[in-house]
Amino acid sequence: MNKSELIDTMAEESGLSKADTGRALEAFTSVVTNALKNEDSVALIGFGTFLVKHRAERKGRNPQTG
C-alpha cells in the first residue's frame, strides 16, 4: 500500500475528506520524524514502537569485485 492508497483507505474508514486525512497523515509523520530526530521513541500500544537504533558499522563488499 502506498501513501495515496493509505489516505484513501483512512478517509473511507474515518468518514473524513481525503484532504483532511492527508493533512492528518502529514502531521503524524512530521511528529514521528521530529521525535526520532531528537532520539525519542514513539510507542503506539497495539501497533508498534518507532525508535532510532544505533548499530555498529560493518564492512561492505561488492560481490562482483570481491
PDB file with SEQRES, HELIX, SHEET and CRYST1 records, atoms N, CA, C and O in Angstrom:
SEQRES   1 A   66  MET ASN LYS SER GLU LEU ILE ASP THR MET ALA GLU GLU          
SEQRES   2 A   66  SER GLY LEU SER LYS ALA ASP THR GLY ARG ALA LEU GLU          
SEQRES   3 A   66  ALA PHE THR SER VAL VAL THR ASN ALA LEU LYS ASN GLU          
SEQRES   4 A   66  ASP SER VAL ALA LEU ILE GLY PHE GLY THR PHE LEU VAL          
SEQRES   5 A   66  LYS HIS ARG ALA GLU ARG LYS GLY ARG ASN PRO GLN THR          
SEQRES   6 A   66  GLY                                                          
HELIX    1 AA1 LYS A    3  SER A   14  1                                  12    
HELIX    2 AA2 LYS A   18  LYS A   37  1                                  20    
SHEET    1 AA1 2 VAL A  42  LEU A  44  0                                        
SHEET    2 AA1 2 GLY A  48  PHE A  50 -1                                        
CRYST1    1.000    1.000    1.000  90.00  90.00  90.00 P 1           1          
ATOM      1  N   MET A   1       0.849  -1.171   0.000  1.00  0.00           N  
ATOM      2  CA  MET A   1       0.000   0.000   0.000  1.00  0.00           C  
ATOM      3  C   MET A   1       0.895   1.235   0.000  1.00  0.00           C  
ATOM      4  O   MET A   1       1.796   1.358   0.830  1.00  0.00           O  
ATOM      5  N   ASN A   2       0.645   2.134  -0.922  1.00  0.00           N  
ATOM      6  CA  ASN A   2       1.424   3.374  -0.955  1.00  0.00           C  
ATOM      7  C   ASN A   2       0.670   4.476  -0.205  1.00  0.00           C  
ATOM      8  O   ASN A   2      -0.418   4.251   0.325  1.00  0.00           O  
ATOM      9  N   LYS A   3       1.264   5.660  -0.174  1.00  0.00           N  
ATOM     10  CA  LYS A   3       0.708   6.759   0.616  1.00  0.00           C  
ATOM     11  C   LYS A   3      -0.697   7.147   0.158  1.00  0.00           C  
ATOM     12  O   LYS A   3      -1.582   7.341   0.991  1.00  0.00           O  
ATOM     13  N   SER A   4      -0.912   7.263  -1.136  1.00  0.00           N  
ATOM     14  CA  SER A   4      -2.237   7.677  -1.620  1.00  0.00           C  
ATOM     15  C   SER A   4      -3.290   6.607  -1.331  1.00  0.00           C  
ATOM     16  O   SER A   4      -4.435   6.933  -1.017  1.00  0.00           O  
ATOM     17  N   GLU A   5      -2.913   5.343  -1.434  1.00  0.00           N  
ATOM     18  CA  GLU A   5      -3.846   4.269  -1.094  1.00  0.00           C  
ATOM     19  C   GLU A   5      -4.167   4.289   0.402  1.00  0.00           C  
ATOM     20  O   GLU A   5      -5.305   4.044   0.801  1.00  0.00           O  
ATOM     21  N   LEU A   6      -3.159   4.581   1.227  1.00  0.00           N  
ATOM     22  CA  LEU A   6      -3.371   4.685   2.667  1.00  0.00           C  
ATOM     23  C   LEU A   6      -4.338   5.823   2.981  1.00  0.00           C  
ATOM     24  O   LEU A   6      -5.252   5.658   3.789  1.00  0.00           O  
ATOM     25  N   ILE A   7      -4.140   6.968   2.348  1.00  0.00           N  
ATOM     26  CA  ILE A   7      -5.031   8.115   2.563  1.00  0.00           C  
ATOM     27  C   ILE A   7      -6.453   7.772   2.130  1.00  0.00           C  
ATOM     28  O   ILE A   7      -7.409   8.092   2.837  1.00  0.00           O  
ATOM     29  N   ASP A   8      -6.599   7.129   0.983  1.00  0.00           N  
ATOM     30  CA  ASP A   8      -7.932   6.735   0.504  1.00  0.00           C  
ATOM     31  C   ASP A   8      -8.629   5.818   1.510  1.00  0.00           C  
ATOM     32  O   ASP A   8      -9.800   6.017   1.835  1.00  0.00           O  
ATOM     33  N   THR A   9      -7.906   4.818   1.996  1.00  0.00           N  
ATOM     34  CA  THR A   9      -8.478   3.856   2.935  1.00  0.00           C  
ATOM     35  C   THR A   9      -8.820   4.506   4.267  1.00  0.00           C  
ATOM     36  O   THR A   9      -9.884   4.255   4.833  1.00  0.00           O  
ATOM     37  N   MET A  10      -7.911   5.348   4.767  1.00  0.00           N  
ATOM     38  CA  MET A  10      -8.168   6.035   6.035  1.00  0.00           C  
ATOM     39  C   MET A  10      -9.371   6.970   5.913  1.00  0.00           C  
ATOM     40  O   MET A  10     -10.187   7.048   6.831  1.00  0.00           O  
ATOM     41  N   ALA A  11      -9.485   7.670   4.803  1.00  0.00           N  
ATOM     42  CA  ALA A  11     -10.610   8.585   4.592  1.00  0.00           C  
ATOM     43  C   ALA A  11     -11.925   7.817   4.558  1.00  0.00           C  
ATOM     44  O   ALA A  11     -12.926   8.251   5.127  1.00  0.00           O  
ATOM     45  N   GLU A  12     -11.909   6.679   3.888  1.00  0.00           N  
ATOM     46  CA  GLU A  12     -13.113   5.862   3.785  1.00  0.00           C  
ATOM     47  C   GLU A  12     -13.539   5.337   5.159  1.00  0.00           C  
ATOM     48  O   GLU A  12     -14.724   5.355   5.495  1.00  0.00           O  
ATOM     49  N   GLU A  13     -12.569   4.871   5.949  1.00  0.00           N  
ATOM     50  CA  GLU A  13     -12.882   4.306   7.268  1.00  0.00           C  
ATOM     51  C   GLU A  13     -13.283   5.364   8.282  1.00  0.00           C  
ATOM     52  O   GLU A  13     -14.116   5.102   9.150  1.00  0.00           O  
ATOM     53  N   SER A  14     -12.705   6.554   8.187  1.00  0.00           N  
ATOM     54  CA  SER A  14     -12.952   7.585   9.199  1.00  0.00           C  
ATOM     55  C   SER A  14     -14.112   8.514   8.845  1.00  0.00           C  
ATOM     56  O   SER A  14     -14.678   9.171   9.719  1.00  0.00           O  
ATOM     57  N   GLY A  15     -14.460   8.565   7.567  1.00  0.00           N  
ATOM     58  CA  GLY A  15     -15.506   9.485   7.142  1.00  0.00           C  
ATOM     59  C   GLY A  15     -14.995  10.898   6.917  1.00  0.00           C  
ATOM     60  O   GLY A  15     -15.782  11.801   6.635  1.00  0.00           O  
ATOM     61  N   LEU A  16     -13.683  11.104   7.036  1.00  0.00           N  
ATOM     62  CA  LEU A  16     -13.085  12.413   6.778  1.00  0.00           C  
ATOM     63  C   LEU A  16     -12.841  12.570   5.283  1.00  0.00           C  
ATOM     64  O   LEU A  16     -12.844  11.592   4.535  1.00  0.00           O  
ATOM     65  N   SER A  17     -12.632  13.804   4.859  1.00  0.00           N  
ATOM     66  CA  SER A  17     -12.290  14.025   3.454  1.00  0.00           C  
ATOM     67  C   SER A  17     -10.856  13.557   3.221  1.00  0.00           C  
ATOM     68  O   SER A  17     -10.070  13.428   4.159  1.00  0.00           O  
ATOM     69  N   LYS A  18     -10.536  13.308   1.964  1.00  0.00           N  
ATOM     70  CA  LYS A  18      -9.173  12.893   1.633  1.00  0.00           C  
ATOM     71  C   LYS A  18      -8.174  13.989   1.968  1.00  0.00           C  
ATOM     72  O   LYS A  18      -7.052  13.697   2.383  1.00  0.00           O  
ATOM     73  N   ALA A  19      -8.568  15.251   1.793  1.00  0.00           N  
ATOM     74  CA  ALA A  19      -7.674  16.372   2.106  1.00  0.00           C  
ATOM     75  C   ALA A  19      -7.376  16.417   3.600  1.00  0.00           C  
ATOM     76  O   ALA A  19      -6.225  16.587   4.001  1.00  0.00           O  
ATOM     77  N   ASP A  20      -8.420  16.264   4.429  1.00  0.00           N  
ATOM     78  CA  ASP A  20      -8.218  16.270   5.879  1.00  0.00           C  
ATOM     79  C   ASP A  20      -7.383  15.071   6.319  1.00  0.00           C  
ATOM     80  O   ASP A  20      -6.512  15.191   7.181  1.00  0.00           O  
ATOM     81  N   THR A  21      -7.654  13.929   5.726  1.00  0.00           N  
ATOM     82  CA  THR A  21      -6.898  12.725   6.057  1.00  0.00           C  
ATOM     83  C   THR A  21      -5.439  12.885   5.655  1.00  0.00           C  
ATOM     84  O   THR A  21      -4.546  12.470   6.394  1.00  0.00           O  
ATOM     85  N   GLY A  22      -5.190  13.475   4.507  1.00  0.00           N  
ATOM     86  CA  GLY A  22      -3.814  13.720   4.059  1.00  0.00           C  
ATOM     87  C   GLY A  22      -3.077  14.641   5.012  1.00  0.00           C  
ATOM     88  O   GLY A  22      -1.910  14.409   5.327  1.00  0.00           O  
ATOM     89  N   ARG A  23      -3.754  15.691   5.475  1.00  0.00           N  
ATOM     90  CA  ARG A  23      -3.136  16.608   6.440  1.00  0.00           C  
ATOM     91  C   ARG A  23      -2.851  15.901   7.762  1.00  0.00           C  
ATOM     92  O   ARG A  23      -1.811  16.132   8.379  1.00  0.00           O  
ATOM     93  N   ALA A  24      -3.768  15.043   8.195  1.00  0.00           N  
ATOM     94  CA  ALA A  24      -3.568  14.296   9.442  1.00  0.00           C  
ATOM     95  C   ALA A  24      -2.376  13.347   9.316  1.00  0.00           C  
ATOM     96  O   ALA A  24      -1.577  13.223  10.243  1.00  0.00           O  
ATOM     97  N   LEU A  25      -2.262  12.688   8.179  1.00  0.00           N  
ATOM     98  CA  LEU A  25      -1.137  11.776   7.962  1.00  0.00           C  
ATOM     99  C   LEU A  25       0.177  12.543   7.913  1.00  0.00           C  
ATOM    100  O   LEU A  25       1.175  12.094   8.477  1.00  0.00           O  
ATOM    101  N   GLU A  26       0.189  13.691   7.247  1.00  0.00           N  
ATOM    102  CA  GLU A  26       1.395  14.527   7.199  1.00  0.00           C  
ATOM    103  C   GLU A  26       1.790  14.986   8.597  1.00  0.00           C  
ATOM    104  O   GLU A  26       2.974  14.992   8.936  1.00  0.00           O  
ATOM    105  N   ALA A  27       0.807  15.372   9.411  1.00  0.00           N  
ATOM    106  CA  ALA A  27       1.086  15.802  10.785  1.00  0.00           C  
ATOM    107  C   ALA A  27       1.662  14.641  11.588  1.00  0.00           C  
ATOM    108  O   ALA A  27       2.619  14.822  12.341  1.00  0.00           O  
ATOM    109  N   PHE A  28       1.088  13.457  11.433  1.00  0.00           N  
ATOM    110  CA  PHE A  28       1.578  12.280  12.147  1.00  0.00           C  
ATOM    111  C   PHE A  28       3.026  11.972  11.769  1.00  0.00           C  
ATOM    112  O   PHE A  28       3.869  11.781  12.645  1.00  0.00           O  
ATOM    113  N   THR A  29       3.314  11.924  10.470  1.00  0.00           N  
ATOM    114  CA  THR A  29       4.677  11.608  10.046  1.00  0.00           C  
ATOM    115  C   THR A  29       5.654  12.690  10.476  1.00  0.00           C  
ATOM    116  O   THR A  29       6.807  12.388  10.785  1.00  0.00           O  
ATOM    117  N   SER A  30       5.220  13.932  10.501  1.00  0.00           N  
ATOM    118  CA  SER A  30       6.081  15.025  10.948  1.00  0.00           C  
ATOM    119  C   SER A  30       6.421  14.885  12.428  1.00  0.00           C  
ATOM    120  O   SER A  30       7.575  15.053  12.823  1.00  0.00           O  
ATOM    121  N   VAL A  31       5.417  14.579  13.242  1.00  0.00           N  
ATOM    122  CA  VAL A  31       5.639  14.419  14.684  1.00  0.00           C  
ATOM    123  C   VAL A  31       6.570  13.239  14.957  1.00  0.00           C  
ATOM    124  O   VAL A  31       7.490  13.351  15.767  1.00  0.00           O  
ATOM    125  N   VAL A  32       6.339  12.113  14.288  1.00  0.00           N  
ATOM    126  CA  VAL A  32       7.189  10.938  14.487  1.00  0.00           C  
ATOM    127  C   VAL A  32       8.609  11.233  14.026  1.00  0.00           C  
ATOM    128  O   VAL A  32       9.565  10.876  14.714  1.00  0.00           O  
ATOM    129  N   THR A  33       8.765  11.878  12.877  1.00  0.00           N  
ATOM    130  CA  THR A  33      10.090  12.212  12.355  1.00  0.00           C  
ATOM    131  C   THR A  33      10.846  13.120  13.309  1.00  0.00           C  
ATOM    132  O   THR A  33      12.026  12.893  13.579  1.00  0.00           O  
ATOM    133  N   ASN A  34      10.179  14.147  13.821  1.00  0.00           N  
ATOM    134  CA  ASN A  34      10.838  15.058  14.757  1.00  0.00           C  
ATOM    135  C   ASN A  34      11.226  14.355  16.051  1.00  0.00           C  
ATOM    136  O   ASN A  34      12.293  14.623  16.602  1.00  0.00           O  
ATOM    137  N   ALA A  35      10.381  13.469  16.538  1.00  0.00           N  
ATOM    138  CA  ALA A  35      10.707  12.714  17.750  1.00  0.00           C  
ATOM    139  C   ALA A  35      11.936  11.842  17.519  1.00  0.00           C  
ATOM    140  O   ALA A  35      12.817  11.772  18.376  1.00  0.00           O  
ATOM    141  N   LEU A  36      11.998  11.181  16.378  1.00  0.00           N  
ATOM    142  CA  LEU A  36      13.138  10.312  16.080  1.00  0.00           C  
ATOM    143  C   LEU A  36      14.415  11.119  15.897  1.00  0.00           C  
ATOM    144  O   LEU A  36      15.491  10.673  16.296  1.00  0.00           O  
ATOM    145  N   LYS A  37      14.308  12.305  15.297  1.00  0.00           N  
ATOM    146  CA  LYS A  37      15.483  13.167  15.150  1.00  0.00           C  
ATOM    147  C   LYS A  37      16.028  13.582  16.505  1.00  0.00           C  
ATOM    148  O   LYS A  37      17.234  13.777  16.660  1.00  0.00           O  
ATOM    149  N   ASN A  38      15.136  13.719  17.499  1.00  0.00           N  
ATOM    150  CA  ASN A  38      15.540  14.094  18.853  1.00  0.00           C  
ATOM    151  C   ASN A  38      15.873  12.874  19.711  1.00  0.00           C  
ATOM    152  O   ASN A  38      16.010  12.980  20.930  1.00  0.00           O  
ATOM    153  N   GLU A  39      16.002  11.707  19.059  1.00  0.00           N  
ATOM    154  CA  GLU A  39      16.348  10.443  19.714  1.00  0.00           C  
ATOM    155  C   GLU A  39      15.298   9.994  20.724  1.00  0.00           C  
ATOM    156  O   GLU A  39      15.612   9.251  21.654  1.00  0.00           O  
ATOM    157  N   ASP A  40      14.051  10.437  20.551  1.00  0.00           N  
ATOM    158  CA  ASP A  40      12.937   9.954  21.365  1.00  0.00           C  
ATOM    159  C   ASP A  40      12.320   8.750  20.663  1.00  0.00           C  
ATOM    160  O   ASP A  40      12.595   8.504  19.489  1.00  0.00           O  
ATOM    161  N   SER A  41      11.496   8.011  21.373  1.00  0.00           N  
ATOM    162  CA  SER A  41      10.759   6.926  20.741  1.00  0.00           C  
ATOM    163  C   SER A  41       9.276   7.270  20.758  1.00  0.00           C  
ATOM    164  O   SER A  41       8.823   8.072  21.574  1.00  0.00           O  
ATOM    165  N   VAL A  42       8.532   6.659  19.855  1.00  0.00           N  
ATOM    166  CA  VAL A  42       7.086   6.857  19.778  1.00  0.00           C  
ATOM    167  C   VAL A  42       6.450   5.478  19.886  1.00  0.00           C  
ATOM    168  O   VAL A  42       6.638   4.634  19.009  1.00  0.00           O  
ATOM    169  N   ALA A  43       5.696   5.247  20.960  1.00  0.00           N  
ATOM    170  CA  ALA A  43       5.063   3.948  21.193  1.00  0.00           C  
ATOM    171  C   ALA A  43       3.560   4.071  21.006  1.00  0.00           C  
ATOM    172  O   ALA A  43       2.910   4.890  21.656  1.00  0.00           O  
ATOM    173  N   LEU A  44       3.018   3.261  20.124  1.00  0.00           N  
ATOM    174  CA  LEU A  44       1.576   3.195  19.900  1.00  0.00           C  
ATOM    175  C   LEU A  44       1.120   1.804  20.341  1.00  0.00           C  
ATOM    176  O   LEU A  44       1.331   0.820  19.633  1.00  0.00           O  
ATOM    177  N   ILE A  45       0.495   1.734  21.513  1.00  0.00           N  
ATOM    178  CA  ILE A  45       0.080   0.455  22.074  1.00  0.00           C  
ATOM    179  C   ILE A  45      -0.830  -0.269  21.077  1.00  0.00           C  
ATOM    180  O   ILE A  45      -1.774   0.313  20.542  1.00  0.00           O  
ATOM    181  N   GLY A  46      -0.533  -1.531  20.843  1.00  0.00           N  
ATOM    182  CA  GLY A  46      -1.318  -2.335  19.919  1.00  0.00           C  
ATOM    183  C   GLY A  46      -0.896  -2.198  18.473  1.00  0.00           C  
ATOM    184  O   GLY A  46      -1.443  -2.873  17.600  1.00  0.00           O  
ATOM    185  N   PHE A  47       0.076  -1.326  18.205  1.00  0.00           N  
ATOM    186  CA  PHE A  47       0.540  -1.141  16.829  1.00  0.00           C  
ATOM    187  C   PHE A  47       2.035  -1.383  16.713  1.00  0.00           C  
ATOM    188  O   PHE A  47       2.466  -2.257  15.961  1.00  0.00           O  
ATOM    189  N   GLY A  48       2.833  -0.613  17.456  1.00  0.00           N  
ATOM    190  CA  GLY A  48       4.280  -0.763  17.382  1.00  0.00           C  
ATOM    191  C   GLY A  48       4.988   0.421  17.998  1.00  0.00           C  
ATOM    192  O   GLY A  48       4.365   1.365  18.483  1.00  0.00           O  
ATOM    193  N   THR A  49       6.311   0.346  17.965  1.00  0.00           N  
ATOM    194  CA  THR A  49       7.150   1.403  18.518  1.00  0.00           C  
ATOM    195  C   THR A  49       8.139   1.849  17.460  1.00  0.00           C  
ATOM    196  O   THR A  49       8.775   1.028  16.800  1.00  0.00           O  
ATOM    197  N   PHE A  50       8.261   3.153  17.308  1.00  0.00           N  
ATOM    198  CA  PHE A  50       9.237   3.736  16.400  1.00  0.00           C  
ATOM    199  C   PHE A  50      10.397   4.231  17.250  1.00  0.00           C  
ATOM    200  O   PHE A  50      10.193   4.977  18.207  1.00  0.00           O  
ATOM    201  N   LEU A  51      11.608   3.821  16.909  1.00  0.00           N  
ATOM    202  CA  LEU A  51      12.774   4.306  17.634  1.00  0.00           C  
ATOM    203  C   LEU A  51      14.005   4.214  16.755  1.00  0.00           C  
ATOM    204  O   LEU A  51      14.051   3.446  15.794  1.00  0.00           O  
ATOM    205  N   VAL A  52      15.011   5.023  17.110  1.00  0.00           N  
ATOM    206  CA  VAL A  52      16.281   5.003  16.391  1.00  0.00           C  
ATOM    207  C   VAL A  52      17.180   4.010  17.097  1.00  0.00           C  
ATOM    208  O   VAL A  52      17.363   4.077  18.312  1.00  0.00           O  
ATOM    209  N   LYS A  53      17.737   3.093  16.337  1.00  0.00           N  
ATOM    210  CA  LYS A  53      18.632   2.101  16.895  1.00  0.00           C  
ATOM    211  C   LYS A  53      20.004   2.297  16.266  1.00  0.00           C  
ATOM    212  O   LYS A  53      20.153   2.205  15.048  1.00  0.00           O  
ATOM    213  N   HIS A  54      20.992   2.563  17.087  1.00  0.00           N  
ATOM    214  CA  HIS A  54      22.353   2.721  16.587  1.00  0.00           C  
ATOM    215  C   HIS A  54      23.005   1.346  16.532  1.00  0.00           C  
ATOM    216  O   HIS A  54      22.976   0.585  17.499  1.00  0.00           O  
ATOM    217  N   ARG A  55      23.590   1.048  15.383  1.00  0.00           N  
ATOM    218  CA  ARG A  55      24.246  -0.244  15.209  1.00  0.00           C  
ATOM    219  C   ARG A  55      25.683  -0.007  14.795  1.00  0.00           C  
ATOM    220  O   ARG A  55      26.021   1.022  14.210  1.00  0.00           O  
ATOM    221  N   ALA A  56      26.513  -0.969  15.108  1.00  0.00           N  
ATOM    222  CA  ALA A  56      27.919  -0.870  14.732  1.00  0.00           C  
ATOM    223  C   ALA A  56      28.040  -0.942  13.212  1.00  0.00           C  
ATOM    224  O   ALA A  56      27.281  -1.649  12.549  1.00  0.00           O  
ATOM    225  N   GLU A  57      29.000  -0.204  12.678  1.00  0.00           N  
ATOM    226  CA  GLU A  57      29.197  -0.246  11.232  1.00  0.00           C  
ATOM    227  C   GLU A  57      29.748  -1.599  10.828  1.00  0.00           C  
ATOM    228  O   GLU A  57      30.323  -2.324  11.640  1.00  0.00           O  
ATOM    229  N   ARG A  58      29.563  -1.920   9.578  1.00  0.00           N  
ATOM    230  CA  ARG A  58      30.113  -3.169   9.059  1.00  0.00           C  
ATOM    231  C   ARG A  58      30.780  -2.886   7.727  1.00  0.00           C  
ATOM    232  O   ARG A  58      30.484  -1.893   7.063  1.00  0.00           O  
ATOM    233  N   LYS A  59      31.658  -3.748   7.359  1.00  0.00           N  
ATOM    234  CA  LYS A  59      32.385  -3.577   6.114  1.00  0.00           C  
ATOM    235  C   LYS A  59      31.544  -4.131   4.965  1.00  0.00           C  
ATOM    236  O   LYS A  59      31.099  -5.278   4.999  1.00  0.00           O  
ATOM    237  N   GLY A  60      31.337  -3.299   3.955  1.00  0.00           N  
ATOM    238  CA  GLY A  60      30.581  -3.729   2.788  1.00  0.00           C  
ATOM    239  C   GLY A  60      31.488  -4.430   1.783  1.00  0.00           C  
ATOM    240  O   GLY A  60      32.706  -4.254   1.797  1.00  0.00           O  
ATOM    241  N   ARG A  61      30.877  -5.223   0.915  1.00  0.00           N  
ATOM    242  CA  ARG A  61      31.647  -5.945  -0.084  1.00  0.00           C  
ATOM    243  C   ARG A  61      30.857  -5.965  -1.381  1.00  0.00           C  
ATOM    244  O   ARG A  61      29.656  -6.236  -1.385  1.00  0.00           O  
ATOM    245  N   ASN A  62      31.537  -5.678  -2.473  1.00  0.00           N  
ATOM    246  CA  ASN A  62      30.919  -5.758  -3.788  1.00  0.00           C  
ATOM    247  C   ASN A  62      31.073  -7.194  -4.285  1.00  0.00           C  
ATOM    248  O   ASN A  62      32.204  -7.643  -4.475  1.00  0.00           O  
ATOM    249  N   PRO A  63      29.984  -7.931  -4.502  1.00  0.00           N  
ATOM    250  CA  PRO A  63      30.085  -9.327  -4.935  1.00  0.00           C  
ATOM    251  C   PRO A  63      30.769  -9.494  -6.297  1.00  0.00           C  
ATOM    252  O   PRO A  63      31.312 -10.559  -6.589  1.00  0.00           O  
ATOM    253  N   GLN A  64      30.746  -8.457  -7.123  1.00  0.00           N  
ATOM    254  CA  GLN A  64      31.354  -8.575  -8.447  1.00  0.00           C  
ATOM    255  C   GLN A  64      32.871  -8.428  -8.404  1.00  0.00           C  
ATOM    256  O   GLN A  64      33.574  -9.010  -9.230  1.00  0.00           O  
ATOM    257  N   THR A  65      33.379  -7.652  -7.441  1.00  0.00           N  
ATOM    258  CA  THR A  65      34.824  -7.412  -7.410  1.00  0.00           C  
ATOM    259  C   THR A  65      35.514  -8.123  -6.258  1.00  0.00           C  
ATOM    260  O   THR A  65      36.743  -8.134  -6.185  1.00  0.00           O  
ATOM    261  N   GLY A  66      34.754  -8.708  -5.373  1.00  0.00           N  
ATOM    262  CA  GLY A  66      35.350  -9.459  -4.271  1.00  0.00           C  
ATOM    263  C   GLY A  66      35.492  -8.632  -3.080  1.00  0.00           C  
ATOM    264  O   GLY A  66      35.978  -9.106  -2.053  1.00  0.00           O  
TER     265      GLY A  66                                                      
END                                                                             
